[in-house]
Amino acid sequence: MSAWDRKAFEFNDQIQQRGGVWTGRIPWNSATGRTISQDDYKPPSPVELPAAPLFRDATASWSPPASPTTRSRSSTLSPPLSPRADSALCSPVMAPLTAKEKRKLGEKLYSASCAGDLAHIKLLLGLGAPVNSSTLVKELYESFKPAKSGMLSPLAGAAGHRQLDVVELLLAEGGELNPHVNHSSSSPLHEAVHADDIELASFLLELGANASSLNAYKTTPLMYAVKYSSANMVRLLLSYKPDLNQVSFIGTAAVHWAVWPNRPEILELLLQAGADKDHQLLDGSTLLHCAVKAEHVETVECLLRFGADPQRRNDAWQTPLQVAEEGGCVEIARMLREATLRRRTK
């Protein structure tokens, strides 16, 4: 078997003896309970990890021995069986992976996916890394104070780091386009939208990504787009007719995500698409109540232009005008009085 290029597979001595999986040599310093981030990823050096050859290249000059008796006893590798047609990297016959081995390979696959290291990803997949593994990512949800961690799949990680080539590869290898939140707390589409990558988000949507999908906190991609992304991203998602009135785990709809950060141009897109102009929170506060409390004059003007009710009361029996007067918002109070008068004279 001299023509078989064993070095390309870098099996360690212990695992070679049982015909098992290579698990060493990729740098990984993770303590118990520690979460994973892209900073942990270090591409393998040429000395530590040679580029993985394709199956055909690695076996082009190899031929099986004439008979079993001619095989060297010192050889621990046997020729691979027929390669998987859908595999990114073919590998020799290996013993089943343990749960710990799968977890470690999955963590490395996530980091390599975020970094866009295609050669490393192919090697890890060939070694049996689960393409739909879950990796704990620290501070994934920064809106919370303090930020909360969450689980992401390699595909979601690649989408969040704008790695289109990696996304294509992982999808071809069986990556889940619309994963269950137990496997990935946010979908690849959520992460692409959060990164404001219109090309990648459009690619995922064309393949069937759910524009109304919910992450672990019942947040939709549209909510992410309204808060984090450009108007063009919002337009893209709206073209797929998402549920405009879906509420998050705290009762907020996408329109609230436009009101609080004072994004009237985004709010207008949502209202034009049919979002509820008088959507109420759990305490009965309308969008106008929220905009008044935040003292967002332009947002108040936008809501009134689309017919928001300035007389709607919250659970404390306050109108937006009363909230404005109590808060000393003179300009907003004037706008609300004029809007109230116009409604009464109709």
PEZI-V227906 format. One record per pair of residues at least 24 apart in sequence whose ideal C-beta (glycine too) atoms are under 6 Angstrom apart, sorted by the first residue. I is the first residue (numbers start at 1). J is the second residue. If there is no record, write none. Layout:
# PEZI-V227906
I_J, I_J
This chain:
# PEZI-V227906
1_75, 3_61, 3_62, 4_62, 5_58, 6_77, 8_50, 8_53, 8_58, 16_76, 19_95, 20_94, 20_95, 21_94, 21_97, 21_101, 21_127, 21_128, 22_127, 23_101, 25_49, 26_108, 35_136, 35_138, 35_149, 36_107, 36_135, 37_138, 38_114, 40_111, 41_111, 41_115, 43_117, 51_119, 52_89, 52_122, 52_123, 55_83, 55_90, 88_122, 88_125, 88_173, 89_122, 89_125, 89_126, 91_126, 97_128, 102_130, 105_129, 106_130, 106_133, 107_135, 109_154, 110_135, 110_154, 110_157, 113_154, 113_157, 113_158, 113_166, 114_157, 114_161, 116_163, 116_166, 125_173, 131_170, 131_173, 131_174, 131_175, 132_176, 134_183, 150_185, 151_185, 152_184, 153_179, 153_184, 155_188, 156_184, 156_186, 156_188, 156_191, 159_188, 159_191, 159_192, 159_200, 160_191, 160_195, 162_195, 162_197, 164_200, 177_207, 177_209, 178_210, 181_216, 185_215, 185_216, 186_215, 187_213, 189_221, 190_215, 190_221, 190_224, 193_221, 193_224, 193_225, 193_229, 194_224, 194_228, 196_229, 196_230, 196_233, 198_232, 198_233, 205_240, 211_237, 211_240, 211_242, 212_242, 212_243, 217_249, 218_248, 218_249, 219_248, 220_246, 222_254, 223_254, 223_257, 226_254, 226_257, 226_258, 226_266, 227_257, 231_265, 234_266, 234_269, 238_273, 244_275, 245_276, 251_281, 251_282, 253_279, 255_279, 255_287, 259_287, 259_290, 259_291, 259_299, 262_296, 262_299, 264_298, 264_299, 264_302, 267_302, 268_302, 271_306, 277_306, 277_308, 278_308, 278_309, 278_312, 283_314, 283_315, 284_314, 284_315, 285_314, 286_312, 288_320, 289_314, 289_320, 289_323, 292_320, 292_323, 292_324, 292_332, 295_329, 297_331, 300_332, 300_335, 304_339, 310_336, 310_339, 310_340
